[in-house]
Amino acid sequence: MTDHLKALRNVSLLVTVTMCGSAAAVPYAFTQIDVPFPGTSNTVISGINDHGEIVGWYSDGTQTHGFIRDGSTFVPIDVSLPSASNTRALGINDSGQVVGVYNIGSTQQLHGFLFDQGSFTFIDVPFPNASQTQAAGINDQGQMVGDYFLQSGTHGFLRSGGAFTPIDVPNAATTSATGINNRGQLVGDFLDANFDSHAFLLDSGTLSTIDVPVPNRTGTTAFGLNDAQQIVGSFFISDFIHNVHGFISDSAGFTIIDVPFAGAFDTAVRDISDEGLLVGVFSDASGSHGFLATPVASVDEPQALLLVGLAAVLAVVVAKRRSSEFYL
């Protein structure tokens, strides 16, 4: 890849995303994010706070490692216990506290963790016979959500002030809690009796089911929400291969989010900040990549014009470069 193409790849792409059943549209600037460490692949971004710090995980070809990105700086996060592997950072709050999951041993023995100022606290749901704890989200009050496993299936949990409360959607086959905001509202997803996937919002004891209203939808999952109750996640159409799309749900309706890069497919929006910045993951022929989507309205007009102008200039440079190379 030439230096010109590399530069063009790193420029945010401005696109317009249309809302379901509405003429309204939201422009976003999309930026691909990949962990830059040598030998790494398959970056996934799963959380963002209001300072713009981002967390997720990546693969080294053998196992996964968590990371936190602050500006352009990437710092790995790995649980430093004997036999620990496959650390994944899933959520971050405004204090920089990170939650996630890791494995112990050669078989699946999942445990949650809280990473705070360089120190780990290990999170395991204390209910009898509970196992496979995953800590998925944390708010600024330190309230945490996730899921765990019993013989009866997967169940969500809320950890507040050190006390654990189970979260179960009535009559569901499984329930997972994935995100919590500073108002104590939490989101997740569940499988119904037919094992169809649905997202949910739990607000002060009231549960609402969330399904993206598109034809041939076969499932909806929610991953995060902000203090304005904007909920993000993904939905599936017809099958689970090359038919995954991201969404935002708010008072104005549903907005479908698909990463616009050439060859991209399977977009999932994993979190949203209070400023409306989106993070998540998409796939292409080379694997998985993280992305950041910034609402253009939150970008200063000169900066937005600069991005558009720079992209246009680089496109011309690349075209001229290709033309000159053709005649060599």
VOGU-3710 file (C-alpha; in Angstrom, 3 decimals, decimal comma):
1> mtdhlkalrn> 0,000/0,000/0,000  1,426/3,425/-0,982  1,850/6,231/1,567  -0,915/8,135/-0,238  -3,347/5,251/0,168  -2,388/4,817/3,815  -3,081/8,485/4,447  -6,421/8,303/2,665  -7,427/5,252/4,716  -6,911/7,205/7,958
11> vsllvtvtmc> -9,160/10,108/6,923  -12,629/10,021/8,440  -15,284/9,190/5,876  -18,354/11,412/6,014  -21,620/9,587/5,361  -25,320/10,100/5,968  -27,287/7,477/7,886  -31,075/7,439/7,388  -33,526/6,726/10,195  -36,059/3,881/9,911
21> gsaaavpyaf> -39,434/5,189/8,820  -38,303/8,802/8,809  -36,924/11,384/6,415  -34,469/12,546/9,069  -30,792/11,789/8,552  -27,675/11,873/10,713  -24,228/12,511/9,183  -21,283/10,709/10,789  -17,539/10,758/10,263  -16,304/7,143/10,446
31> tqidvpfpgt> -12,737/6,278/11,428  -11,287/2,765/11,357  -9,264/1,847/14,443  -6,831/-1,067/14,623  -4,424/-1,844/17,459  -0,972/-0,987/16,028  1,126/-3,578/17,891  3,176/-5,928/15,660  1,537/-9,259/14,864  -1,948/-8,221/15,991
41> sntvisgind> -5,268/-8,643/14,202  -9,034/-8,574/14,716  -9,487/-5,418/16,762  -12,845/-5,080/18,552  -13,941/-1,842/20,257  -16,543/-2,339/22,966  -16,654/0,778/25,165  -16,157/4,545/25,242  -16,401/7,132/28,023  -17,111/10,851/27,900
51> hgeivgwysd> -13,372/11,651/27,761  -13,064/9,723/24,521  -11,117/6,844/26,082  -11,850/3,604/24,241  -11,556/-0,031/25,331  -11,732/-3,350/23,556  -9,581/-6,300/22,637  -7,387/-7,711/19,888  -5,784/-11,014/18,899  -2,106/-11,927/18,666
61> gtqthgfird> -2,936/-15,115/16,769  -2,929/-17,225/19,943  -5,187/-15,396/22,395  -6,977/-12,093/22,954  -5,717/-9,127/24,959  -7,632/-6,154/26,301  -6,575/-2,584/25,630  -7,375/1,010/26,452  -6,844/3,771/23,895  -6,375/7,351/25,049
71> gstfvpidvs> -5,877/9,651/22,112  -3,390/7,833/19,893  -1,865/5,823/22,764  -2,760/2,133/23,129  -2,091/0,341/26,428  -2,599/-3,449/26,727  -4,683/-4,842/29,591  -3,932/-8,441/30,592  -5,020/-10,186/33,789  -1,753/-11,222/35,444
81> lpsasntral> -2,821/-14,442/37,134  -1,350/-17,941/36,636  -3,119/-19,673/33,731  -5,062/-16,492/32,864  -5,666/-15,891/29,158  -7,967/-14,188/26,674  -8,492/-10,916/28,503  -11,223/-8,750/26,959  -12,013/-5,197/28,066  -15,744/-4,544/27,647
91> gindsgqvvg> -16,657/-1,258/29,337  -15,176/1,941/30,779  -16,579/4,799/32,889  -15,507/8,427/33,168  -13,101/7,605/36,031  -11,226/5,249/33,723  -12,406/2,124/35,519  -12,484/-0,785/33,068  -14,537/-3,976/33,310  -14,213/-7,144/31,305
101> vynigstqql> -13,667/-10,872/31,292  -10,798/-13,355/31,224  -10,353/-17,128/31,159  -8,499/-19,473/33,509  -7,060/-22,768/32,295  -7,390/-24,633/29,024  -11,195/-24,934/29,209  -13,765/-22,153/29,456  -13,692/-20,793/33,005  -14,743/-17,178/32,629
111> hgflfdqgsf> -14,344/-14,569/35,355  -15,090/-10,869/35,423  -12,655/-8,145/36,414  -12,467/-4,488/37,376  -9,263/-2,700/36,354  -8,715/0,543/38,277  -5,483/2,575/38,318  -3,353/-0,417/37,443  -4,951/-2,847/39,908  -7,354/-5,727/39,286
121> tfidvpfpna> -10,395/-6,683/41,344  -11,853/-10,016/40,318  -15,607/-10,279/39,915  -17,503/-13,550/40,371  -21,239/-13,746/41,013  -21,541/-15,299/44,512  -24,804/-17,201/44,003  -24,690/-20,990/44,633  -23,465/-22,940/41,585  -22,916/-19,760/39,567
131> sqtqaagind> -20,042/-19,761/37,069  -18,786/-18,028/33,910  -19,118/-14,448/35,176  -18,654/-11,687/32,616  -18,554/-7,998/33,617  -19,833/-6,024/30,625  -20,602/-2,446/31,680  -19,932/0,082/34,447  -21,298/3,566/35,179  -19,717/6,507/37,016
141> qgqmvgdyfl> -21,168/5,343/40,356  -19,354/2,024/39,966  -22,545/0,050/39,330  -21,724/-2,924/37,154  -23,733/-5,225/34,886  -22,954/-8,510/33,184  -24,029/-12,123/33,117  -23,284/-15,509/34,648  -24,220/-19,122/34,078  -26,297/-21,608/36,068
151> qsgthgflrs> -27,523/-25,025/35,009  -30,784/-23,291/34,080  -28,957/-21,066/31,592  -27,440/-17,587/31,348  -28,673/-14,818/33,670  -27,908/-11,121/33,900  -26,754/-9,343/37,036  -26,447/-5,899/38,573  -23,647/-5,264/41,077  -24,261/-2,149/43,170
161> ggaftpidvp> -22,392/-1,299/46,348  -20,923/-4,800/46,394  -24,351/-6,492/46,334  -25,427/-8,659/43,390  -28,984/-8,693/42,022  -30,029/-11,179/39,317  -31,591/-9,768/36,150  -33,985/-12,079/34,308  -36,534/-11,230/31,637  -39,750/-13,104/32,518
171> naattsatgi> -40,213/-16,349/30,555  -36,887/-15,869/28,754  -34,591/-18,799/28,008  -31,497/-16,648/28,684  -30,828/-13,056/29,801  -27,665/-10,942/29,498  -27,165/-7,420/30,894  -24,671/-5,444/28,829  -24,759/-1,721/29,640  -25,755/0,745/32,387
181> nnrgqlvgdf> -25,888/4,546/32,414  -25,597/7,062/35,257  -29,389/7,089/35,717  -29,303/3,392/36,602  -31,068/2,381/33,385  -29,653/-0,812/31,956  -29,857/-2,659/28,662  -29,265/-6,181/27,526  -30,755/-8,916/25,441  -32,589/-12,186/25,902
191> ldanfdshaf> -33,682/-15,282/24,045  -37,389/-16,011/24,105  -38,954/-19,484/24,292  -38,338/-19,879/20,546  -34,690/-18,794/21,014  -35,234/-15,583/19,061  -33,091/-12,681/20,255  -34,565/-9,414/21,579  -33,022/-6,381/23,267  -34,457/-4,820/26,407
201> lldsgtlsti> -34,337/-1,676/28,538  -34,828/-1,941/32,309  -35,752/1,406/33,874  -36,753/1,617/37,554  -38,195/-1,883/37,447  -40,056/-1,387/34,164  -38,894/-3,613/31,330  -39,332/-2,668/27,664  -38,532/-4,934/24,734  -36,572/-3,454/21,817
211> dvpvpnrtgt> -36,798/-4,835/18,280  -35,542/-2,953/15,240  -38,591/-2,541/12,947  -37,210/-3,836/9,641  -38,523/-6,656/7,412  -37,053/-10,141/7,867  -35,389/-9,233/11,156  -34,319/-12,378/13,003  -32,853/-10,847/16,158  -31,917/-7,659/18,030
221> tafglndaqq> -29,193/-7,202/20,655  -28,360/-4,105/22,752  -24,862/-3,323/24,014  -24,881/0,147/25,562  -26,715/3,372/26,318  -25,895/6,916/27,403  -27,538/9,266/29,904  -29,917/10,554/27,197  -31,239/6,975/26,871  -29,856/6,546/23,383
231> ivgsffisdf> -29,479/2,780/23,013  -27,065/1,087/20,625  -26,650/-2,467/19,429  -27,071/-4,677/16,388  -29,753/-6,604/14,560  -29,783/-9,518/12,154  -31,597/-9,996/8,864  -32,461/-13,477/7,563  -29,259/-15,115/8,854  -26,220/-14,350/10,997
241> ihnvhgfisd> -23,660/-14,209/8,177  -23,026/-10,894/6,384  -26,409/-9,606/7,576  -25,549/-7,874/10,851  -26,251/-4,146/11,107  -25,831/-1,582/13,869  -28,537/0,690/15,244  -29,310/3,596/17,555  -32,684/3,817/19,277  -33,900/7,061/20,843
251> sagftiidvp> -37,017/9,200/21,095  -36,820/9,974/17,374  -36,860/6,322/16,314  -34,290/3,838/15,048  -31,201/4,771/13,048  -29,438/2,046/11,076  -25,636/2,188/11,224  -23,450/0,435/8,646  -19,734/1,173/8,318  -19,330/2,630/4,813
261> fagafdtavr> -15,807/1,450/3,983  -15,361/-0,624/0,822  -15,786/-4,329/1,535  -17,140/-3,775/5,050  -19,915/-5,964/6,453  -21,406/-7,029/9,796  -21,469/-3,716/11,679  -22,200/-3,832/15,427  -22,426/-0,632/17,514  -21,088/-1,499/20,977
271> disdegllvg> -21,318/1,769/22,940  -22,281/5,451/22,803  -20,964/8,421/24,784  -23,096/11,256/26,129  -21,794/13,350/23,207  -23,207/10,776/20,791  -19,897/9,255/19,680  -20,351/5,653/18,554  -17,860/2,803/18,785  -18,064/-0,767/17,611
281> vfsdasgshg> -16,757/-3,373/15,245  -17,117/-4,354/11,602  -15,643/-7,042/9,386  -14,008/-7,199/5,985  -11,959/-9,772/4,112  -8,977/-9,224/6,433  -10,888/-9,744/9,703  -12,455/-7,534/12,384  -11,763/-3,838/12,910  -12,871/-1,246/15,415
291> flatpvasvd> -14,512/2,010/14,420  -15,344/5,420/15,846  -18,311/7,320/14,378  -18,519/11,017/15,228  -21,709/13,006/14,561  -20,753/15,776/12,171  -22,890/18,209/14,214  -20,408/17,776/17,085  -17,457/18,643/14,810  -16,610/22,337/14,414
301> epqalllvgl> -17,515/23,535/10,944  -13,911/24,447/9,989  -12,744/21,027/11,141  -15,500/19,279/9,185  -14,651/21,289/6,084  -10,978/20,485/6,594  -11,747/16,762/6,725  -13,823/16,929/3,556  -11,211/19,055/1,803  -8,337/16,844/2,876
311> aavlavvvak> -10,161/13,733/1,705  -10,823/15,364/-1,663  -7,189/16,464/-2,072  -5,896/13,029/-1,169  -8,319/11,400/-3,579  -6,922/13,574/-6,384  -3,339/12,775/-5,340  -4,076/9,053/-5,343  -5,788/9,265/-8,740  -2,784/11,113/-10,213
321> rrssefyl> -0,413/8,653/-8,587  -2,302/5,713/-10,058  -2,350/7,424/-13,481  1,412/8,027/-13,436  2,075/4,468/-12,298  -0,064/3,180/-15,179  2,193/4,830/-17,757  5,514/3,765/-16,209
//
